[in-house]
Amino acid sequence: MGKKKECRILKSFENNDFKNINYLNNSDFSSKRIFVTSEFPCSLNGQSISLDKNKTTTDILFNRLSNSFKVSSQNDQKFNNLKINSPSSLIRSQKEIQKRNKQIYARWRRSTLNLTFLLFIFLFIFQQHSFCLGEDNILREESVNSQQQTFVPKRVYTNQWAVKIAGGHQEQADELASKYGFRNLGPVIPGGEFFLFESRTLGKRSLRKVRRHLHSSIRREENVVWLEQQVVKKRVKRDFLAPLSPHQSNQNIHSPSLLRGRRPPGISSVNIPILKPIIADGSVIQHADYVENNGGNGEMEEDYFMAGDDFLDMNRVQDRAYYARMKFSVPNDPFWKDMWYLHRRDDQPDEMDHNVKEAWALGYTGRGVVITILDDGLERTHHDLAANYDPDASYDVNDRDEDPMPRYDYADENRHGTRCAGEVAAVFNNSLCVVGIAFNAKIGGIRMLDGDVTDAVEATSLSHNSQHIDIYSASWGPDDDGRTVDGPATLTKNAFERGITEGRQGKGSIFIWASGNGGKDADSCNCDGYTNSIHTLSISSATERGNIPWYSEACSSTLATAYSSGASGERMIVTTDLRDSCTKTHTGTSASAPLAAGIAALTLEANQNLGWRDLQHIVVRTAKPVNLRAGDWRLNGIGRNVSHSFGYGLLDAGAMVRLAKVWRNVPKSKKCRAIYPNPYKTIPRGNRLHLQLYTDVCADKRDNHVKYLEHVQAIVTLSAPKRGDIQIYLTSPRGTRSTLLAKRQRDTSRTGFKDWAFMTTHNWGESAYGTWSLEIDNDGLDDAELLKWELVLYGTDVFIGPTGFEPSSALSERSVQTSHNGDSFADSGVEQRSIRWILVLIASLLPLLIGLLVLF
């Protein structure tokens, strides 16, 4: 047998050395190409092919991963399993190749580890020093700390844009939308300048924001003032089924007195002057400012006229004698007996309820008042609601049609709105389910929670038919997980502002909000921009026994309280349910807000001229702290009991309608701003920053002069490595200390606060003049920084008496109020400065006078 000839490489284009290749797989090859010519025939896969010397060129492609070759001839014929025998002088040892590969892999691994370590260090330093200020950043953290924090999820963008067009012309909006491929869905707020555009080409949801050039092009349009792509917001309904244990209590306020169930302090613990009401129409409501004097016997001055059953003392105890005399026909609604929060004093005279039977006995049942429930829909066909259903107060924002009927599923997920509606306006005495507090009021529903909730969805819901609807009730909000800081965005803020200025023919729409269910996670409702707003009436919950519910949140923005569920041994709220049924298990602050809406409807019927601030004044003056147990009851600067858990106390329908009958509307609200100079302060870890800000309440600006307070805001910008370690307190010139922000252990966000307005109602009626103190505690392991503090005071420059504005009364200019320590403060900054100058002058002249006396 002759010697087998080998395919010999005569020329290598890149002078590479090759080893023996026994076979070739079908792996992908690199583009590295080597040209060889052969002078001998080669055996390829059992086939014989002649490669004539210097005539035939074969391409050999080298695969670096598999150390193999691929050969093709000039006619592109492919060969697999190629066997090439190279000269021994060109053969490289397989071991050498493996060794080289290992060295390359080791170098690659070391480089990768080094890059990873450097990237980790960079991200750590960036997180330590980053301070994402922008309200949008605060709103969008949702899981990282969540309401946002451990990992920030991408924002979900919709295919809708809100566009503000100067002048608010529909024709211009249509033309602009068509020009850029949008469809104009109409104004977000009726009569406003904001329009909602929808893309014709994009999907409904996307993780990516639209291309910048489109935004830039639209912004350059002459009449475009502002635009924003709409983002999906997380909103939760504020109801719970049951606590974790029968004895679970709210841990939001860590106080032994809370666990003991401490009641409000006595009325003689401070020295407050008695203020005199003006008697009107032969009837008077005893004002909330009456307290005993320490040195007196507690009797009222002669000028007081106690109008028998109409008298309400400072403790707000319901008049049991009058209550017992009331004639009331018990309704035949089967669940009436379970509505303990409306009538339990029939059997338990020492307990409290909402005193609605007194309001009913006075003839107030909500007639002529319209309430709408902003929620997941309303079962308008429910037999206990149908008679009071108002289509003009209803709309489906999710599907953009007129029918608010909920979407039904196996779990009845969308029952929430129908339950809330039954508390307000279920029909009286129809042998069905329950009785609504305002059973002759009209009820509507806005379906807006059963879909993507955006800024535009919220604004549209809050502004729907605002000249027809009197009261909007909302039992939802941002996530109550103890980590979220979220609130109204641009469109919703505009809806609130237009509502309180233009709604109800200029008297102002009433927005009632559930304060939140984050108690078990030590959440603070001051981190919820809806309950923390001056435009909403924030309602907390109390259990059947008068305790703080396990889910309830404590904050200084809460105005009052309504009953709801508690521990597993306590009763819940009874109301209508989906599929024409009833339930005894409505829970959470979700159940409290509709009760407040019903009581507000009775109050508006008693006086249809009440403005949105008038209603808040009436709530403050008539709410009852009696039998509500909390560890933080305090008397504010004018002697009103107030608590972070219960506000000013339990809503009393009878007292509210009687006060509303004689109430005189308050004058226009005024607003005074005071900015702390040079606010850049470091807050060392484990330490407290204490700042003081003196204000003359804008005495030199007539349109901004605030003497008597309603709402107070502390607008704060700060950075912190862990936001939940920050606690903030505000103390008024009268010594009232409000907790603006309690510690939230679960809030690990590094976002801090950007122009966040912490609001307190605890200074209601106090004089605004003097020195305010802000305390910021940093319990974290790293320093925090305060970047801005601005104090915003809302109120009037005239005194609001026990029955409202008294322009001709001496009450309107009463100049002295007394603080907790008994010191007197002049209401006018000019008066106080004059007194100081007089004292300085006397002190200066006294030595001269003594000298003259000695001489003569």
LINCORUR-V362907 format. One record per pair of residues at least 6 apart in sequence whose C-alpha atoms are under 6 Angstrom apart, sorted by the first residue. I is the first residue (numbers start at 1). J is the second residue. Records with the same first field share a line. If there is no record, write none. Layout:
I=J ; J
This chain:
6=85
7=40 ; 42
8=38 ; 86
9=36
10=37
11=36
12=35 ; 36
13=34 ; 35
17=90
18=90 ; 91
19=91 ; 92
20=85
21=83
22=83
23=81 ; 82
24=68 ; 80 ; 81
29=63
30=63
32=61
33=61
34=60
35=59
36=58
37=57
38=51 ; 53
39=52 ; 53
41=49 ; 50 ; 51
42=49
44=82
58=72 ; 73
59=71 ; 72
60=69 ; 70 ; 71
61=69 ; 70
62=68 ; 69
71=79
72=78
131=751
132=751
133=754
139=486
141=148 ; 152
142=148
143=149 ; 152
144=150 ; 151 ; 152
145=483 ; 747 ; 748 ; 749
146=483 ; 484
147=479 ; 483 ; 484
148=483 ; 484
149=749
156=206 ; 207 ; 231 ; 232
157=205 ; 206 ; 207 ; 231
158=204 ; 205 ; 230 ; 231
159=198 ; 199 ; 202 ; 204
160=197 ; 198 ; 230
161=196 ; 197 ; 228 ; 229 ; 230
162=195 ; 196 ; 227 ; 228
163=194 ; 195 ; 226 ; 227
164=193 ; 194 ; 224 ; 225 ; 226
165=193 ; 223 ; 224 ; 225
166=223
168=193
174=184
177=183 ; 184
182=197 ; 198 ; 199 ; 200
183=197 ; 198
184=197
185=196 ; 197
186=195 ; 196
187=194 ; 195
188=194 ; 195 ; 196 ; 460
189=460
231=454
232=452 ; 453 ; 454
233=453 ; 454
235=477 ; 478
236=476 ; 477 ; 479
237=476
238=475 ; 476 ; 517 ; 588 ; 589 ; 590
239=587 ; 588 ; 590
240=587 ; 588
243=567
246=567 ; 568
248=550
249=550
250=519 ; 549 ; 550
252=519 ; 522
255=631
257=631
258=630 ; 631
261=629 ; 630
262=629 ; 630 ; 631
263=629
264=633
267=291
268=292 ; 294
271=293 ; 294
272=818
274=290
277=802
285=310 ; 311 ; 659
286=311 ; 312
287=802
288=314 ; 621
290=314
292=298
309=322
316=624
331=429
332=429 ; 431
333=429 ; 431 ; 432 ; 433 ; 434
334=433
335=433 ; 434
336=434
341=353
342=353 ; 354
345=351
354=651 ; 652 ; 653
355=652 ; 653 ; 654
356=653 ; 654
358=654
359=653 ; 654
364=602
365=438 ; 439 ; 440 ; 602
366=438 ; 440 ; 441 ; 601 ; 602 ; 605
367=440 ; 441
369=441 ; 601
370=441 ; 442 ; 469 ; 470
371=443 ; 470 ; 471 ; 472
372=393 ; 443 ; 444 ; 445 ; 472
373=445 ; 473
374=446 ; 474
375=417 ; 447 ; 448 ; 449
376=414 ; 417 ; 447 ; 448 ; 449 ; 450
377=404 ; 405 ; 406 ; 417 ; 447
378=404 ; 405 ; 406 ; 417 ; 418 ; 445
379=405 ; 418
380=386
382=580
384=426 ; 427
385=426
388=442 ; 443
389=442 ; 443 ; 444
390=442 ; 443 ; 444
393=444
394=444 ; 445 ; 446
395=402 ; 403 ; 404 ; 446
396=402 ; 403 ; 404 ; 446 ; 447
397=447 ; 448
398=448 ; 451
404=447
415=578
418=577
419=575 ; 576 ; 577
420=594
422=436 ; 575 ; 576
423=436 ; 575
424=436 ; 437 ; 438 ; 594 ; 598
425=436 ; 438 ; 439
426=435 ; 436 ; 439
427=435 ; 439
428=435 ; 439
433=582
434=575
437=598
438=598
455=491
459=491 ; 492 ; 495
463=495
466=503
467=503 ; 504 ; 505
470=509
471=510
472=511
473=512
474=513
475=514 ; 590
480=517 ; 518
481=518
482=521 ; 522 ; 523 ; 746
483=746 ; 747
485=527
486=528 ; 529
487=528 ; 529 ; 530
499=508 ; 509
500=508 ; 509
501=508
502=508
503=509
507=611
508=611 ; 612
510=612
511=536
512=536 ; 537
513=538 ; 593
514=539 ; 589 ; 590 ; 593
515=531 ; 538 ; 539 ; 540
517=551 ; 552
518=551 ; 553
519=551 ; 552 ; 553
520=551
522=744
524=553 ; 555
525=555
526=532 ; 555
531=538
532=557 ; 759
538=558 ; 559
539=560 ; 561 ; 593
540=561
541=561 ; 562 ; 563 ; 564 ; 589 ; 592
542=548 ; 563 ; 564
543=549 ; 563 ; 564 ; 565 ; 566
546=627 ; 628 ; 629
547=629
549=566
554=644 ; 645
555=644
556=644 ; 760
557=759 ; 760 ; 761
558=647
559=647
560=646 ; 647 ; 648 ; 649
561=646 ; 649 ; 650
562=592 ; 650
563=592
564=572 ; 573 ; 587 ; 591 ; 592
565=572 ; 587
572=585
573=584 ; 585 ; 586
574=583 ; 584
575=582 ; 583
576=582
577=583
599=653
603=657
606=657 ; 661
607=660 ; 661
622=655
623=648 ; 649 ; 650 ; 651 ; 652
624=649 ; 650
625=649
632=643
633=642 ; 643
634=641 ; 642
635=641
636=736
637=734 ; 736 ; 766 ; 819
642=648
663=803 ; 804
664=804 ; 805
665=804
666=805
669=795 ; 796
670=704 ; 794 ; 795 ; 796
671=704 ; 793 ; 794
672=698 ; 704 ; 792 ; 793
673=791 ; 792
674=790 ; 791
675=790
676=789 ; 790
679=787 ; 788
680=786 ; 787
681=785 ; 786
682=784 ; 785
683=689 ; 783 ; 784 ; 785
684=783
685=778 ; 780 ; 781 ; 782 ; 783
686=778 ; 779
687=778
688=776 ; 777
689=775 ; 776
690=774 ; 775
691=773 ; 774
692=772 ; 773
693=771 ; 772
694=770 ; 771
695=770
696=769 ; 829
697=705 ; 706 ; 769
698=704 ; 705
699=705
705=797
706=795 ; 796 ; 797
707=767 ; 768 ; 796 ; 797
708=765 ; 766 ; 767 ; 768 ; 795 ; 796
709=764 ; 765 ; 766 ; 768 ; 794 ; 795
710=764 ; 794 ; 795
711=761 ; 794
712=759 ; 760 ; 792 ; 793
713=757 ; 758 ; 759 ; 791 ; 792
714=757 ; 758 ; 790 ; 791
715=755 ; 756 ; 757 ; 789 ; 790
716=755 ; 756 ; 788 ; 789
717=753 ; 754 ; 755 ; 787 ; 788
718=752 ; 753 ; 785 ; 786 ; 787
719=752 ; 784 ; 785
720=750 ; 752 ; 784
721=750
722=748 ; 749 ; 750
723=747 ; 748 ; 749 ; 752
724=743 ; 744 ; 745 ; 747 ; 748
725=743 ; 778 ; 779 ; 780
726=777 ; 778
727=741 ; 742 ; 743 ; 776 ; 777
728=740 ; 741 ; 775 ; 776
729=738 ; 739 ; 740 ; 774 ; 775
730=737 ; 738 ; 773 ; 774
731=737 ; 772 ; 773
732=772
733=770 ; 771 ; 772
734=819
740=758
798=812
799=812
806=812
815=827
816=826
818=824
826=832
